[in-house]
């Protein structure tokens, strides 16, 4: 690996600082099982620059030291972030590969299935079957909305109505599927279910415009590694079951990395920042 340039070292320092500051500013939701660590939105940055790899490691290390969750979090949390950063950088090298398109659909499947599981645990009755059908219809509408605009740019009204209906459909599905009495679980499940048509629109637009679909793979490593890796020590530390911790940490990661991270990544790439 080539040595880091002065600009890359400066970028790494800036990313480390931002990660630490964001973790502390949003400290109430940055630690524990019920977490949506906003700073994790920055974990998409290795897709644009290798300088983000050490920056994220140092930022996570500093945040976890201050966070006070103990030596396990200080030791293994940053290592998991480091491993995820290398894999996210690897997503950049998938650009142009055929199966990158297939992998780019994985986040949507994870979001949809995770949200449905949190809301109703896949315990079905007629109302929940209806909610399931409405949630799928929302995804179909999301695809049609982008296709309508691409195939006929003048039909902006149709495209906007389809987008609105897709989001409304996801909201209705959330209410129909709800069985959990845990407010935190319901909110996380609802937000992720609402995010599925949004991310579906992003992917459809990328495919229609020829944009690299690997952009949607970039946040996948931090989502999966944090959900399954961090939960190994976080669940017993806080007295939760492992699989419940996986669900909650994973959903928090999906919110941070996809709802915030992907738009950030697209904006930075469009402006050729950090490249």
ZIHU-V899309 format. One record per run of one state. SS is the DSSP state (@ for helix, = for strand, . for the rest). FROM is the first residue (numbers start at 1). TO is the last residue. If there is no record, write none. Layout:
SS;FROM;TO  SS;FROM;TO
This chain:
.;1;5  @;6;25  .;26;26  @;27;29  .;30;37  @;38;47  .;48;50  @;51;67  .;68;70  @;71;92  .;93;97  @;98;103  .;104;105  @;106;120  .;121;125  @;126;151  .;152;155  @;156;177  .;178;182  @;183;209  .;210;212  @;213;216  .;217;219  @;220;238  .;239;241  @;242;270  .;271;275
